[in-house]
Amino acid sequence: MATAASRSGRRGGGGNDEDDRTAAMRRLRVLSLHLEDPSPSSEAGLAPAACAAGRRRATGGADAAAALAAYLRGRHRDTQARVFEFFLSRPDLQTPVEMTTAAHRELCFRQLCALVREAGVRPLSLMANDPAEYFAVMEAAGGADISLGVKLGVQYSLWGGSIINLGTKKHRDRFFDGIDNLDYPGCFAMTELHHGSNVQALQTTATFDPVTDEFIINTPNDGAIKWWIGNAALHGKFATVFARLILPLQGKGGDPADMGIHAFIVPIRDLDTNAVLPGIEINDCGHKIGLNGVDNGALRFRSVRIPRDNLLNRFGDVSRDGKYTSSLPTINKRFAATLGELVGGRVGIAYSSVGILKVSVTIAVRYALLRQQFGPPKKPEISVLDYQSHQHKLMPMLASSYAFHFATRYLVDKYSEMKKTNDEDVMADVHVLSSGLKAYITSYTAKSISVCRESCGGHGYAAVNRFGALRNDHDIFQTFEGDNTVLLQQVAGDLLKQYQEKFKGGTLSATWNYLRDSMGTYLSQPNPVTSRWEGEDHLRDPNFQLDAFRYRTSRLLHSVAARLQKHSKTLGGFGAWNRCLNHLLTLAESHIESVILAKFIEAVKRCPDEKTRELLKLVCDLYALDRIWKDIGTYRNVDYVAPNKAKAIHKLADYLSYQVRLVAQELVDAFDLPDLIIRAPIGMQSEAYAQYTQHVGF
């Protein structure tokens, strides 16, 4: 079904010549759709979704949800189902709504031990052999309790990942099995009190002693205390400590030589007694605003000696006589290689954040379908999701959940390819793509949880309905594994690098290759004819949508490059970057949105079932047009979109929100999230109010 605006657009690309009265009546007819029962779209072939009041009946709704769920379901869904079933069978391992920090930490560790030792999951083996299945397990564990998902990530992605990715065979032989079966719980000690994102400026030192063949780990000042270290406060027995490798008498004039940041295995507690080892001071970071099942601590090292073999030496080694060797020629290259191997943490966070968004949207949508409020005079009250304002809040968010699902699935596949091939181009793509998706998705999810809470009114404020815990537990996703603002700058920096190499005759890496086709376009003026096209067929054409996203990115890239060049002459490189920082962040976000849309469009095209493909196309169109409308000022400023076309985009985005509302039940059901994961009474599939009242004793 087309909007009146889009139907007029089919008559030509010119402006609207109807008089004001006719236009007003047309608008009223469109708005009236939100209070009536219109016929489903003949183009989309979609049936209305079932409402709690039973006023709308979906034809084949459950079948549609099942078909869509089958397409969304990855090859590792059975693994996730086993994790869900395990926790469902163990009420003693399910996290209650209220508990103390100490109790939550103890429960979280028991959950992890049970998952590994009773359910037989071997996360480190999965990460080494099938990263996609590992991330599926992490998402499922986080569904049971986000603290559990994070604690699992600390143990396996970070502590275990450092052994696999930064160590060599001797380290894997010694530590792999103990990490996998939880005999060796550990920490990842990178962040310091004064330095988090700027890893190259860490101050902890590891000085080689050639007499004893040992490294001496030392915290030179309070600013170098390792801070926010997961697993440190209670459970960690080892820590991978990032420190400056110092070689005495190897520098100029016999001064110590600083070889840059390296990683070292440092025992911090006795394996048998759990006593803190000599020279190590551990303090508890205390109660946090979320993730209180994770025991974060602070570590100080006072001349702690470790064997030379405890250097994770994949990218740099020290011989018995104190000579340093590396296959990489400079400190910067070694540092880049080291951090490049640690991208798995960001991949896992982006992937898990989408899971949290799905839970939040599911609760909000199901409640909006259930809750009735007001309505036409002398008629039954209507579902709050029938209100245009509520659709405007939730339906683009639901569409984004689908878009992010396919984007992070692609990211995991690229990461798996990287681990199998060690291809440098793929590694570069994954590094920047994981930075961008992690930053963009976690920021979006953090904002969306609050919108979901608000959309559920007073009931959203009840702790049992989970929004508070979801919001607080997820909030730190924007900070750890790289602050989002810093990560977006990495994306912008890489885009500028690719831009410069293109003009030097180089080739663009795979993730950015669309810029190759846009290089000429962004320098030219938009086509004055196409800028006025407002027909629905044109606006829902994926070629138009993707071209719009990519055009915006290309314009932003070209303009920020020119600004940087201008300001660097007077401010220098750092000053110019800072002057253009907001511009650079917008560029990075625009590029990531382009990648997300491209992966969504590809997923729609791949879908083998026609009805499911049409449903996904509807959701994809809403995602694309909603994002274009939200940044319509950019498109208007460069005349990419004429006023009449901007108006048509707005109207069509509103109408697509309405159409998505008609199938919202099927769309959230297709996420295939069991009640164990949803848990919120107002988000259950049936008898929500009955379950809710039971929680307060009726």
LINMORA-V798776 format. One record per residue. N is the residue number from 1. RES is the residue in one small letter. PSI is psi in degrees with one decimal (999 if undefined). Layout:
N|RES|PSI  N|RES|PSI
This chain:
1|m|129.7  2|a|150.3  3|t|162.4  4|a|-38.1  5|a|-42.8  6|s|-30.2  7|r|-38.7  8|s|-30.0  9|g|-26.6  10|r|-17.5  11|r|-10.4  12|g|170.7  13|g|5.7  14|g|-172.8  15|g|173.8  16|n|122.3  17|d|10.7  18|e|151.0  19|d|168.3  20|d|-35.7  21|r|-46.2  22|t|-41.7  23|a|-40.7  24|a|-43.1  25|m|-40.0  26|r|-42.6  27|r|-39.9  28|l|-38.5  29|r|-41.5  30|v|-44.1  31|l|-31.7  32|s|-19.8  33|l|-25.0  34|h|-9.2  35|l|3.2  36|e|-177.3  37|d|83.4  38|p|161.6  39|s|147.2  40|p|159.6  41|s|127.4  42|s|-26.5  43|e|-44.4  44|a|-22.8  45|g|36.9  46|l|136.8  47|a|150.4  48|p|150.8  49|a|155.6  50|a|134.1  51|c|159.5  52|a|-33.4  53|a|-7.1  54|g|13.4  55|r|-23.9  56|r|132.5  57|r|125.0  58|a|131.9  59|t|114.2  60|g|28.2  61|g|-47.0  62|a|-38.8  63|d|-40.1  64|a|-43.1  65|a|-40.7  66|a|-41.7  67|a|-40.8  68|l|-41.4  69|a|-38.4  70|a|-35.3  71|y|-37.9  72|l|-32.3  73|r|124.3  74|g|175.1  75|r|-8.5  76|h|14.4  77|r|-32.6  78|d|-37.1  79|t|-44.2  80|q|-39.8  81|a|-37.5  82|r|-37.5  83|v|-45.1  84|f|-46.5  85|e|-36.2  86|f|-47.8  87|f|-30.9  88|l|-34.0  89|s|-7.0  90|r|80.1  91|p|-27.9  92|d|-15.3  93|l|1.5  94|q|136.4  95|t|122.3  96|p|168.3  97|v|-40.3  98|e|132.7  99|m|159.1  100|t|164.4  101|t|-45.3  102|a|-43.2  103|a|-38.0  104|h|-41.4  105|r|-43.3  106|e|-42.2  107|l|-43.3  108|c|-40.7  109|f|-38.1  110|r|-39.4  111|q|-46.0  112|l|-43.8  113|c|-41.4  114|a|-40.8  115|l|-40.6  116|v|-48.1  117|r|-24.2  118|e|-45.8  119|a|-13.9  120|g|18.3  121|v|134.9  122|r|84.8  123|p|-39.3  124|l|-36.3  125|s|-40.7  126|l|-43.9  127|m|-36.1  128|a|-33.5  129|n|-29.7  130|d|79.8  131|p|-34.8  132|a|-40.5  133|e|-35.7  134|y|-46.6  135|f|-31.5  136|a|-40.4  137|v|-42.0  138|m|-43.1  139|e|-42.4  140|a|-42.5  141|a|-40.8  142|g|-26.7  143|g|-37.3  144|a|-41.1  145|d|122.7  146|i|-34.4  147|s|-39.1  148|l|-43.8  149|g|-39.7  150|v|-41.7  151|k|-39.3  152|l|-42.1  153|g|-39.0  154|v|-45.4  155|q|-41.5  156|y|-47.5  157|s|-42.1  158|l|-65.9  159|w|-52.6  160|g|-39.8  161|g|-33.1  162|s|-36.7  163|i|-46.0  164|i|-44.0  165|n|-26.8  166|l|-17.9  167|g|-174.1  168|t|-172.2  169|k|-39.2  170|k|-33.3  171|h|-41.6  172|r|-41.5  173|d|-36.0  174|r|-35.7  175|f|-20.6  176|f|-56.1  177|d|-40.0  178|g|-33.9  179|i|-42.8  180|d|-40.7  181|n|7.2  182|l|13.7  183|d|-27.2  184|y|73.6  185|p|142.0  186|g|178.4  187|c|169.4  188|f|96.9  189|a|81.0  190|m|-58.4  191|t|137.3  192|e|165.3  193|l|-40.8  194|h|-9.1  195|h|122.8  196|g|-73.9  197|s|-34.5  198|n|76.8  199|v|-32.3  200|q|-16.4  201|a|9.4  202|l|147.8  203|q|-16.2  204|t|139.3  205|t|150.1  206|a|98.3  207|t|127.9  208|f|133.1  209|d|103.1  210|p|-18.7  211|v|-45.1  212|t|-3.1  213|d|46.4  214|e|159.5  215|f|143.0  216|i|112.7  217|i|127.4  218|n|141.5  219|t|104.7  220|p|-22.6  221|n|170.6  222|d|-31.2  223|g|-17.6  224|a|3.6  225|i|130.8  226|k|129.9  227|w|146.9  228|w|33.0  229|i|111.9  230|g|140.1  231|n|-4.1  232|a|-37.4  233|a|-33.0  234|l|-49.8  235|h|-18.2  236|g|136.8  237|k|-22.4  238|f|162.2  239|a|135.9  240|t|111.4  241|v|124.6  242|f|123.9  243|a|163.1  244|r|124.1  245|l|116.4  246|i|125.9  247|l|114.0  248|p|143.1  249|l|13.6  250|q|-8.6  251|g|-174.9  252|k|136.0  253|g|20.5  254|g|9.5  255|d|160.7  256|p|145.1  257|a|126.3  258|d|112.5  259|m|7.5  260|g|-174.4  261|i|128.7  262|h|167.2  263|a|139.4  264|f|143.0  265|i|119.5  266|v|115.0  267|p|136.1  268|i|-19.2  269|r|153.2  270|d|133.6  271|l|-31.8  272|d|-46.3  273|t|-14.0  274|n|11.2  275|a|143.1  276|v|133.7  277|l|156.6  278|p|143.3  279|g|-4.3  280|i|130.1  281|e|127.0  282|i|128.8  283|n|151.3  284|d|130.4  285|c|-10.6  286|g|-170.6  287|h|134.7  288|k|172.1  289|i|-9.3  290|g|176.5  291|l|44.0  292|n|-0.5  293|g|-11.8  294|v|127.2  295|d|88.2  296|n|138.1  297|g|173.2  298|a|138.5  299|l|132.7  300|r|136.7  301|f|128.5  302|r|89.1  303|s|53.3  304|v|125.4  305|r|133.7  306|i|152.6  307|p|152.5  308|r|-33.2  309|d|-11.9  310|n|-2.6  311|l|125.1  312|l|104.0  313|n|28.5  314|r|-38.5  315|f|-1.9  316|g|139.1  317|d|158.9  318|v|127.5  319|s|173.5  320|r|-32.9  321|d|10.8  322|g|12.3  323|k|136.5  324|y|135.6  325|t|148.5  326|s|147.2  327|s|-10.8  328|l|134.3  329|p|-22.1  330|t|161.3  331|i|-42.2  332|n|-40.3  333|k|-38.8  334|r|-41.2  335|f|-44.1  336|a|-40.3  337|a|-40.3  338|t|-51.0  339|l|-32.7  340|g|-28.7  341|e|-5.5  342|l|17.2  343|v|-14.8  344|g|-33.2  345|g|-42.8  346|r|-37.4  347|v|-46.4  348|g|-39.0  349|i|-45.0  350|a|-45.5  351|y|-44.6  352|s|-34.3  353|s|-36.0  354|v|-40.2  355|g|-40.2  356|i|-38.7  357|l|-42.3  358|k|-43.8  359|v|-47.2  360|s|-46.1  361|v|-39.2  362|t|-46.7  363|i|-47.6  364|a|-41.6  365|v|-44.7  366|r|-40.1  367|y|-39.8  368|a|-30.4  369|l|-32.5  370|l|-43.9  371|r|130.5  372|q|142.3  373|q|120.0  374|f|-170.9  375|g|-179.7  376|p|153.5  377|p|134.9  378|k|24.1  379|k|162.1  380|p|153.2  381|e|154.2  382|i|159.1  383|s|140.5  384|v|-20.3  385|l|-7.7  386|d|-11.8  387|y|135.2  388|q|-38.8  389|s|-37.3  390|h|-38.2  391|q|-39.8  392|h|-32.5  393|k|-47.1  394|l|-32.4  395|m|-43.0  396|p|-31.4  397|m|-40.2  398|l|-42.3  399|a|-40.1  400|s|-35.4  401|s|-42.5  402|y|-42.7  403|a|-45.2  404|f|-33.1  405|h|-49.7  406|f|-33.7  407|a|-44.2  408|t|-28.6  409|r|-41.2  410|y|-42.4  411|l|-44.1  412|v|-40.5  413|d|-40.9  414|k|-39.1  415|y|-42.5  416|s|-40.9  417|e|-41.6  418|m|-44.0  419|k|-29.4  420|k|-38.0  421|t|-24.7  422|n|27.3  423|d|128.6  424|e|-36.8  425|d|-41.5  426|v|-40.3  427|m|-43.1  428|a|-43.0  429|d|-47.6  430|v|-39.2  431|h|-49.3  432|v|-39.9  433|l|-41.5  434|s|-36.9  435|s|-47.6  436|g|-45.9  437|l|-40.1  438|k|-48.3  439|a|-48.6  440|y|-47.1  441|i|-43.2  442|t|-37.2  443|s|-43.0  444|y|-45.0  445|t|-42.4  446|a|-44.2  447|k|-38.4  448|s|-35.3  449|i|-40.8  450|s|-40.0  451|v|-40.9  452|c|-42.4  453|r|-49.4  454|e|-36.6  455|s|-15.5  456|c|9.0  457|g|-145.0  458|g|-34.8  459|h|-26.4  460|g|-15.6  461|y|-12.7  462|a|131.1  463|a|-33.7  464|v|-22.1  465|n|5.3  466|r|-13.7  467|f|-36.8  468|g|-46.9  469|a|-42.3  470|l|-44.8  471|r|-46.3  472|n|-41.3  473|d|-35.8  474|h|-23.1  475|d|-39.9  476|i|-13.0  477|f|-23.6  478|q|-11.5  479|t|-49.4  480|f|161.0  481|e|28.0  482|g|117.7  483|d|139.0  484|n|-37.9  485|t|-39.6  486|v|-41.7  487|l|-39.8  488|l|-33.3  489|q|-34.4  490|q|-40.7  491|v|-47.4  492|a|-41.6  493|g|-40.0  494|d|-38.2  495|l|-43.2  496|l|-37.9  497|k|-45.4  498|q|-39.5  499|y|-46.8  500|q|-41.0  501|e|-34.2  502|k|-43.3  503|f|-12.8  504|k|5.4  505|g|9.9  506|g|-178.1  507|t|152.4  508|l|142.7  509|s|167.7  510|a|-44.1  511|t|-28.8  512|w|10.6  513|n|-14.8  514|y|-25.2  515|l|-27.2  516|r|-41.1  517|d|-15.7  518|s|-8.3  519|m|-41.3  520|g|-31.5  521|t|-44.6  522|y|-16.2  523|l|-14.8  524|s|166.8  525|q|146.2  526|p|151.3  527|n|119.2  528|p|-19.6  529|v|-54.3  530|t|-25.1  531|s|-13.9  532|r|-6.8  533|w|129.7  534|e|8.3  535|g|149.0  536|e|-39.1  537|d|-39.7  538|h|-46.8  539|l|-27.0  540|r|6.9  541|d|122.0  542|p|-25.5  543|n|-43.3  544|f|-46.7  545|q|-47.5  546|l|-37.8  547|d|-38.6  548|a|-45.6  549|f|-45.1  550|r|-33.2  551|y|-45.6  552|r|-46.8  553|t|-42.9  554|s|-41.4  555|r|-43.8  556|l|-40.0  557|l|-46.3  558|h|-44.2  559|s|-38.1  560|v|-32.4  561|a|-41.3  562|a|-40.6  563|r|-43.3  564|l|-42.8  565|q|-40.9  566|k|-50.6  567|h|-25.3  568|s|-23.6  569|k|-30.5  570|t|-29.0  571|l|-10.7  572|g|171.8  573|g|-47.5  574|f|-45.5  575|g|-39.1  576|a|-42.4  577|w|-45.3  578|n|-37.8  579|r|-33.2  580|c|14.4  581|l|-45.8  582|n|-37.6  583|h|-43.1  584|l|-39.4  585|l|-40.0  586|t|-40.3  587|l|-47.6  588|a|-44.5  589|e|-40.5  590|s|-42.6  591|h|-43.7  592|i|-39.1  593|e|-36.8  594|s|-42.0  595|v|-43.6  596|i|-47.3  597|l|-41.6  598|a|-42.7  599|k|-32.6  600|f|-46.5  601|i|-42.4  602|e|-40.4  603|a|-37.9  604|v|-46.3  605|k|-33.5  606|r|-19.6  607|c|122.6  608|p|-24.4  609|d|126.9  610|e|-47.6  611|k|-41.8  612|t|-39.2  613|r|-40.0  614|e|-38.5  615|l|-45.1  616|l|-36.3  617|k|-41.0  618|l|-47.2  619|v|-40.0  620|c|-41.4  621|d|-41.0  622|l|-44.1  623|y|-47.7  624|a|-50.0  625|l|-33.1  626|d|-41.2  627|r|-38.7  628|i|-44.2  629|w|-39.6  630|k|-22.7  631|d|32.6  632|i|-26.7  633|g|-39.0  634|t|-44.5  635|y|-35.2  636|r|-37.7  637|n|-29.6  638|v|12.1  639|d|26.8  640|y|-28.7  641|v|124.4  642|a|163.5  643|p|-42.3  644|n|-35.5  645|k|-38.8  646|a|-41.8  647|k|-41.1  648|a|-38.6  649|i|-44.1  650|h|-47.4  651|k|-41.5  652|l|-37.2  653|a|-41.4  654|d|-43.0  655|y|-37.2  656|l|-34.6  657|s|-41.0  658|y|-44.2  659|q|-38.4  660|v|-35.5  661|r|-37.0  662|l|-23.9  663|v|19.9  664|a|-37.9  665|q|-47.5  666|e|-36.8  667|l|-41.7  668|v|-34.2  669|d|-32.0  670|a|-17.4  671|f|-20.0  672|d|46.2  673|l|120.1  674|p|162.0  675|d|-29.7  676|l|-34.3  677|i|-40.2  678|i|-56.4  679|r|-32.7  680|a|124.9  681|p|-38.9  682|i|-6.5  683|g|6.3  684|m|159.9  685|q|-21.5  686|s|156.1  687|e|39.7  688|a|-44.8  689|y|-37.0  690|a|-44.5  691|q|-36.4  692|y|-46.0  693|t|-29.5  694|q|-28.4  695|h|-19.1  696|v|17.0  697|g|11.1  698|f|999
